[in-house]
Amino acid sequence: MQLILESLFNGVAIGSVLLIAALGLAIVFGLMGVINLAHGELMMLGAYSTYVTQLVFKTPLLQPFYNCYVIVSLIVAFLVAGIVGILLERSIIRRLYGNPLETLLATWGVSLILQQFVRSVPLAYASGFIITILIGLILPLIIPKKVHHHSRAYVVKAGVWGISVLFGLLSANWLATSISRIGRASARNVDVTAPMWMRGGFDFLGITFPVTRLVIIIITIISVFSVTWFLNQSVWGMRIRAVTQNREMSECLGIATNKVDVLTFGIGSGLAGVAGVAVSLLGSVGPNVGGSYIVGCFMVVVLGGVGNLLGTIIASFSIGIMTDLIGAGRLISIWPDMPTPLASTVDFFATTSMARVLIFALIVVFLQFRPSGLFPQKGRMVEN
C-alpha cells in the first residue's frame, strides 16, 4: 500500500509539472489552432525570470524578504512570458492564422532565436528590454481615453515610449552594476535555490513528501482553477469561447476579435512562464530546458482532446503516473507475478527516458483508433 501511495504521489508530481506546462499550450493550440513550437522557450524565459528574481531578492534592500521571491517570481514569469507571447502574436502569428504548417515553421524559428538570445545577451539587458515593453503597454491603459483621441496624440505615444525606454535603461544599468552574474552573457546553466520554507519534506504514512513538489502541485491546482474560472465565468473568457466557435459571427456582434487573439495568446504564453517557475525549482536552468517538455506538452494536449481542459488534466496525470510506475520500476514491485514476457519488457523500459518512449509509443497507437483524443472538442482549427 505504501509503495502504491508513493507511486501515486510521484506520478501526480510529474503530471503536475507536465500539466502546468501543457495548460498554456492547450489554450494556444487547442482554442486558437496555433502550433507554437516556441512554447518551450517561453517556459525557459519563465525559468530565467525566476533566476533573476531570486538574485534581485538577494540584494541588501530585499534580503529580508528573500523567502517570498517564489511568489513574486510567479507574477514576474507570467508577465515576461506573456509579453513575449503578445509580441510574437502581433508580429508573426496574426498573419498566419489558418495556416498550421506556416505557424509551425515560424515558431520553430522563433524558438531558435530565443535560445540564442539567452545565450548571447546578458540577462540584465534582456530584463531592461522586457521592462521597457511592459511599461510601454501599461502606460496607455492608465492615460485617459480623451488624450488618445487628441489631435496631438502622437506626442503622447512618443512620450510614453520615451519614458518606457528610460526606465528600461535605468533598470538594466542597475541590474548590471548591482548583480554581476546577470551583467554579462553566459551560456552555462544556472541554478535556482529554493527558500528555506520549501526545503525538506513532510512525513505521512511512512512516506516523505518533498515540500517543493507539494508547492508545484498547489501552483498547478491554482492555475487550473484560475483558467477554468476565467474561460467560463469572466466576460473576456466568454468572448474567447465565442470567437473560438464562430469568429465571423463574433465580429458581427461587436466583439474585438483582434484583442481576443492577443489576450488568448498572452494568457497561454504567461502560463508557460508559470510552468518555467516550477521547472526551475526541480533542476538547473539552461537555454535548452524548454525542449525537454515541448513534445510531452503536445502529447498531453492531443491525447486529452484539443482544447479540452479536463482531457488535458487526465492526460497529464495519466502520463505522470505511468512514467513513475514504469520508469522507476515500481510496476514490477507492485505486480510481482507479472508474466515473464511482460516483465522483461517493463524491465527494459525501467528508466525515465525509456519510459517516456514507451508511453509516447502507446499514445501514438491509441490515437490510431481515437485520433480526436479522449475528449474531442470543437474549435477554430476543427472548423477550418
C-alpha positions as semicolon CSV with decimal commas, in nm:
position;residue;x (nm);y (nm);z (nm)
1;M;0,000;0,000;0,000
2;Q;0,283;0,236;0,088
3;L;0,451;0,167;-0,246
4;I;0,126;0,243;-0,432
5;L;0,076;0,574;-0,246
6;E;0,436;0,674;-0,309
7;S;0,399;0,592;-0,678
8;L;0,073;0,788;-0,699
9;F;0,231;1,093;-0,537
10;N;0,536;1,083;-0,762
11;G;0,310;1,036;-1,064
12;V;0,091;1,330;-0,963
13;A;0,403;1,541;-0,907
14;I;0,538;1,454;-1,253
15;G;0,195;1,507;-1,404
16;S;0,162;1,845;-1,231
17;V;0,477;1,975;-1,398
18;L;0,354;1,840;-1,730
19;L;0,004;1,980;-1,675
20;I;0,114;2,331;-1,589
21;A;0,343;2,322;-1,891
22;A;0,065;2,196;-2,119
23;L;-0,204;2,425;-1,980
24;G;-0,090;2,727;-2,179
25;L;-0,041;2,515;-2,489
26;A;-0,394;2,379;-2,451
27;I;-0,521;2,737;-2,482
28;V;-0,297;2,845;-2,770
29;F;-0,307;2,520;-2,967
30;G;-0,648;2,398;-2,860
31;L;-0,850;2,720;-2,877
32;M;-0,659;2,911;-3,145
33;G;-0,527;2,631;-3,362
34;V;-0,170;2,765;-3,350
35;I;0,113;2,512;-3,340
36;N;0,356;2,706;-3,121
37;L;0,692;2,531;-3,111
38;A;0,830;2,826;-2,914
39;H;0,615;2,730;-2,615
40;G;0,910;2,552;-2,455
41;E;1,123;2,865;-2,493
42;L;0,851;3,068;-2,319
43;M;0,889;2,823;-2,031
44;M;1,262;2,883;-2,046
45;L;1,205;3,259;-2,017
46;G;0,986;3,196;-1,712
47;A;1,263;2,988;-1,555
48;Y;1,523;3,258;-1,618
49;S;1,280;3,517;-1,477
50;T;1,276;3,313;-1,156
51;Y;1,655;3,311;-1,151
52;V;1,676;3,689;-1,199
53;T;1,406;3,749;-0,935
54;Q;1,598;3,530;-0,691
55;L;1,916;3,735;-0,744
56;V;1,728;4,062;-0,705
57;F;1,589;3,943;-0,372
58;K;1,945;3,867;-0,257
59;T;2,036;4,236;-0,277
60;P;2,064;4,413;0,061
61;L;1,740;4,607;0,009
62;L;1,523;4,296;-0,044
63;Q;1,724;4,040;0,151
64;P;1,474;4,039;0,445
65;F;1,200;3,929;0,203
66;Y;1,403;3,658;0,030
67;N;1,164;3,378;0,128
68;C;0,889;3,548;-0,071
69;Y;1,076;3,553;-0,402
70;V;0,899;3,242;-0,537
71;I;0,558;3,410;-0,507
72;V;0,686;3,725;-0,677
73;S;0,858;3,519;-0,948
74;L;0,523;3,364;-1,043
75;I;0,389;3,709;-1,129
76;V;0,713;3,817;-1,298
77;A;0,738;3,498;-1,506
78;F;0,373;3,528;-1,614
79;L;0,426;3,888;-1,727
80;V;0,757;3,821;-1,905
81;A;0,634;3,517;-2,097
82;G;0,300;3,688;-2,163
83;I;0,467;3,998;-2,308
84;V;0,691;3,790;-2,535
85;G;0,385;3,590;-2,642
86;I;0,193;3,908;-2,723
87;L;0,485;4,040;-2,929
88;L;0,501;3,705;-3,110
89;E;0,127;3,715;-3,184
90;R;0,127;4,074;-3,304
91;S;0,436;4,046;-3,522
92;I;0,415;3,695;-3,670
93;I;0,122;3,475;-3,567
94;R;-0,150;3,727;-3,659
95;R;-0,060;3,695;-4,027
96;L;-0,058;3,315;-4,020
97;Y;-0,395;3,218;-3,866
98;G;-0,547;2,926;-4,051
99;N;-0,206;2,803;-4,175
100;P;-0,078;2,548;-3,919
101;L;0,229;2,450;-4,117
102;E;0,341;2,811;-4,152
103;T;0,292;2,877;-3,780
104;L;0,491;2,563;-3,701
105;L;0,788;2,676;-3,912
106;A;0,769;3,036;-3,791
107;T;0,754;2,948;-3,421
108;W;1,033;2,694;-3,464
109;G;1,249;2,977;-3,596
110;V;1,143;3,195;-3,302
111;S;1,243;2,918;-3,060
112;L;1,595;2,912;-3,207
113;I;1,615;3,291;-3,187
114;L;1,510;3,294;-2,821
115;Q;1,764;3,024;-2,733
116;Q;2,046;3,220;-2,895
117;F;1,915;3,543;-2,742
118;V;1,952;3,398;-2,392
119;R;2,299;3,266;-2,472
120;S;2,428;3,593;-2,619
121;V;2,253;3,879;-2,437
122;P;2,322;3,949;-2,068
123;L;2,015;3,891;-1,854
124;A;2,037;4,246;-1,719
125;Y;1,983;4,400;-2,064
126;A;1,720;4,142;-2,152
127;S;1,536;4,238;-1,833
128;G;1,562;4,605;-1,927
129;F;1,407;4,530;-2,266
130;I;1,114;4,346;-2,104
131;I;1,062;4,632;-1,857
132;T;1,055;4,877;-2,148
133;I;0,786;4,680;-2,329
134;L;0,586;4,625;-2,008
135;I;0,576;4,996;-1,921
136;G;0,502;5,083;-2,284
137;L;0,197;4,855;-2,279
138;I;0,068;4,955;-1,934
139;L;0,102;5,335;-1,952
140;P;-0,154;5,377;-2,236
141;L;-0,408;5,194;-2,019
142;I;-0,362;5,450;-1,742
143;I;-0,381;5,760;-1,963
144;P;-0,741;5,892;-2,008
145;K;-0,908;5,792;-2,334
146;K;-0,968;6,150;-2,442
147;V;-0,592;6,202;-2,457
148;H;-0,562;5,920;-2,710
149;H;-0,809;6,094;-2,939
150;H;-0,641;6,433;-2,908
151;S;-0,504;6,591;-3,226
152;R;-0,152;6,558;-3,086
153;A;-0,193;6,201;-2,960
154;Y;0,127;6,102;-3,142
155;V;0,319;6,325;-2,899
156;V;0,170;6,132;-2,607
157;K;0,266;5,799;-2,768
158;A;0,620;5,921;-2,825
159;G;0,638;6,039;-2,464
160;V;0,509;5,704;-2,335
161;W;0,774;5,508;-2,519
162;G;1,039;5,763;-2,425
163;I;0,959;5,712;-2,057
164;S;0,949;5,334;-2,110
165;V;1,294;5,330;-2,273
166;L;1,435;5,549;-1,996
167;F;1,306;5,320;-1,721
168;G;1,427;5,016;-1,915
169;L;1,779;5,157;-1,950
170;L;1,795;5,259;-1,584
171;S;1,674;4,913;-1,475
172;A;1,925;4,735;-1,698
173;N;2,208;4,953;-1,570
174;W;2,109;4,894;-1,206
175;L;2,086;4,518;-1,256
176;A;2,420;4,505;-1,440
177;T;2,602;4,702;-1,168
178;S;2,429;4,551;-0,865
179;I;2,430;4,185;-0,973
180;S;2,745;4,094;-1,162
181;R;2,620;3,744;-1,253
182;I;2,350;3,883;-1,481
183;G;2,556;4,170;-1,615
184;R;2,742;3,951;-1,863
185;A;2,633;3,690;-2,117
186;S;2,676;3,324;-2,025
187;A;2,557;3,007;-2,198
188;R;2,608;2,797;-1,885
189;N;2,319;2,654;-1,689
190;V;2,216;2,836;-1,373
191;D;2,057;2,708;-1,052
192;V;1,760;2,839;-0,859
193;T;1,782;2,782;-0,483
194;A;1,455;2,712;-0,308
195;P;1,381;2,927;0,002
196;M;1,405;2,770;0,345
197;W;1,034;2,701;0,378
198;M;1,039;2,491;0,060
199;R;1,322;2,264;0,169
200;G;1,288;1,927;0,335
201;G;0,987;1,700;0,334
202;F;0,658;1,620;0,503
203;D;0,623;1,272;0,654
204;F;0,286;1,098;0,631
205;L;0,207;0,725;0,649
206;G;0,577;0,646;0,635
207;I;0,621;0,840;0,309
208;T;0,825;1,158;0,273
209;F;0,657;1,417;0,053
210;P;0,908;1,682;-0,069
211;V;0,775;2,030;0,003
212;T;0,896;2,156;-0,335
213;R;0,680;1,910;-0,523
214;L;0,384;1,984;-0,296
215;V;0,421;2,355;-0,379
216;I;0,430;2,273;-0,751
217;I;0,111;2,068;-0,714
218;I;-0,055;2,362;-0,536
219;I;0,058;2,604;-0,809
220;T;-0,087;2,367;-1,068
221;I;-0,421;2,342;-0,887
222;I;-0,446;2,720;-0,859
223;S;-0,356;2,762;-1,226
224;V;-0,616;2,508;-1,341
225;F;-0,895;2,663;-1,131
226;S;-0,797;3,014;-1,244
227;V;-0,804;2,920;-1,612
228;T;-1,132;2,731;-1,572
229;W;-1,295;3,025;-1,395
230;F;-1,161;3,274;-1,648
231;L;-1,283;3,082;-1,953
232;N;-1,626;3,001;-1,808
233;Q;-1,718;3,294;-1,583
234;S;-1,538;3,610;-1,697
235;V;-1,658;3,836;-1,979
236;W;-1,336;3,802;-2,178
237;G;-1,339;3,426;-2,125
238;M;-1,684;3,405;-2,283
239;R;-1,560;3,623;-2,567
240;I;-1,267;3,388;-2,622
241;R;-1,502;3,089;-2,640
242;A;-1,734;3,279;-2,874
243;V;-1,452;3,367;-3,113
244;T;-1,330;3,007;-3,096
245;Q;-1,669;2,872;-3,202
246;N;-1,760;3,129;-3,468
247;R;-1,522;3,414;-3,546
248;E;-1,736;3,579;-3,816
249;M;-2,049;3,588;-3,601
250;S;-1,850;3,724;-3,308
251;E;-1,726;4,009;-3,523
252;C;-2,085;4,085;-3,629
253;L;-2,183;4,104;-3,260
254;G;-1,916;4,366;-3,195
255;I;-1,651;4,153;-3,026
256;A;-1,299;4,285;-3,090
257;T;-1,154;3,961;-3,223
258;N;-0,803;4,105;-3,258
259;K;-0,798;4,190;-2,886
260;V;-0,931;3,842;-2,808
261;D;-0,644;3,687;-3,006
262;V;-0,387;3,898;-2,821
263;L;-0,540;3,818;-2,481
264;T;-0,563;3,445;-2,553
265;F;-0,205;3,421;-2,672
266;G;-0,084;3,635;-2,383
267;I;-0,255;3,416;-2,122
268;G;-0,135;3,093;-2,284
269;S;0,220;3,227;-2,300
270;G;0,201;3,357;-1,943
271;L;0,104;3,011;-1,821
272;A;0,415;2,877;-1,993
273;G;0,613;3,125;-1,784
274;V;0,448;2,994;-1,466
275;A;0,547;2,644;-1,575
276;G;0,902;2,773;-1,606
277;V;0,897;2,866;-1,237
278;A;0,804;2,507;-1,149
279;V;1,073;2,368;-1,379
280;S;1,339;2,597;-1,228
281;L;1,268;2,455;-0,880
282;L;1,339;2,099;-0,996
283;G;1,680;2,140;-1,160
284;S;1,924;2,368;-1,336
285;V;1,803;2,618;-1,595
286;G;1,958;2,648;-1,940
287;P;1,870;2,770;-2,291
288;N;1,754;2,420;-2,389
289;V;1,536;2,349;-2,085
290;G;1,213;2,408;-2,279
291;G;1,297;2,142;-2,537
292;S;1,264;1,873;-2,270
293;Y;0,894;1,948;-2,228
294;I;0,756;2,061;-2,564
295;V;0,697;1,710;-2,704
296;G;0,531;1,597;-2,382
297;C;0,309;1,907;-2,385
298;F;0,183;1,836;-2,735
299;M;0,124;1,473;-2,646
300;V;-0,084;1,577;-2,344
301;V;-0,293;1,824;-2,545
302;V;-0,355;1,581;-2,833
303;L;-0,425;1,283;-2,605
304;G;-0,667;1,478;-2,385
305;G;-0,852;1,628;-2,678
306;V;-0,758;1,953;-2,847
307;G;-0,885;2,246;-2,639
308;N;-1,038;2,037;-2,360
309;L;-0,902;2,127;-2,015
310;L;-1,046;1,819;-1,843
311;G;-0,881;1,596;-2,102
312;T;-0,553;1,783;-2,053
313;I;-0,568;1,721;-1,677
314;I;-0,646;1,349;-1,712
315;A;-0,380;1,301;-1,980
316;S;-0,113;1,479;-1,773
317;F;-0,169;1,276;-1,458
318;S;-0,202;0,951;-1,654
319;I;0,132;1,009;-1,826
320;G;0,290;1,113;-1,495
321;I;0,172;0,802;-1,309
322;M;0,273;0,570;-1,595
323;T;0,615;0,737;-1,613
324;D;0,678;0,671;-1,244
325;L;0,537;0,317;-1,247
326;I;0,746;0,211;-1,547
327;G;1,047;0,441;-1,522
328;A;1,116;0,376;-1,153
329;G;1,048;0,002;-1,183
330;R;0,763;0,015;-0,932
331;L;0,524;-0,176;-1,156
332;I;0,726;-0,495;-1,111
333;S;0,732;-0,448;-0,733
334;I;0,357;-0,385;-0,721
335;W;0,283;-0,679;-0,952
336;P;0,549;-0,943;-0,872
337;D;0,358;-1,222;-1,053
338;M;0,370;-1,039;-1,384
339;P;0,409;-1,273;-1,687
340;T;0,772;-1,315;-1,785
341;P;0,748;-1,156;-2,136
342;L;0,568;-0,853;-1,994
343;A;0,811;-0,829;-1,702
344;S;1,107;-0,834;-1,942
345;T;0,951;-0,554;-2,147
346;V;0,881;-0,343;-1,839
347;D;1,234;-0,404;-1,709
348;F;1,380;-0,293;-2,044
349;F;1,196;0,041;-2,021
350;A;1,272;0,088;-1,648
351;T;1,438;0,429;-1,689
352;T;1,271;0,769;-1,712
353;S;1,379;0,837;-2,071
354;M;1,288;0,488;-2,196
355;A;0,956;0,501;-2,007
356;R;0,867;0,818;-2,198
357;V;0,949;0,643;-2,525
358;L;0,716;0,355;-2,437
359;I;0,437;0,588;-2,321
360;F;0,458;0,804;-2,633
361;A;0,451;0,491;-2,846
362;L;0,136;0,375;-2,666
363;I;-0,020;0,720;-2,719
364;V;0,054;0,702;-3,091
365;V;-0,116;0,361;-3,105
366;F;-0,414;0,496;-2,910
367;L;-0,452;0,789;-3,149
368;Q;-0,475;0,550;-3,441
369;F;-0,811;0,434;-3,303
370;R;-0,923;0,764;-3,148
371;P;-0,748;1,047;-3,337
372;S;-0,953;1,318;-3,163
373;G;-0,822;1,220;-2,820
374;L;-1,010;1,133;-2,505
375;F;-1,244;1,433;-2,508
376;P;-1,268;1,588;-2,856
377;Q;-1,389;1,947;-2,865
378;K;-1,485;2,176;-3,149
379;G;-1,276;2,484;-3,210
380;R;-1,143;2,713;-3,475
381;M;-0,897;2,454;-3,601
382;V;-1,166;2,185;-3,620
383;E;-1,396;2,411;-3,818
384;N;-1,122;2,511;-4,057
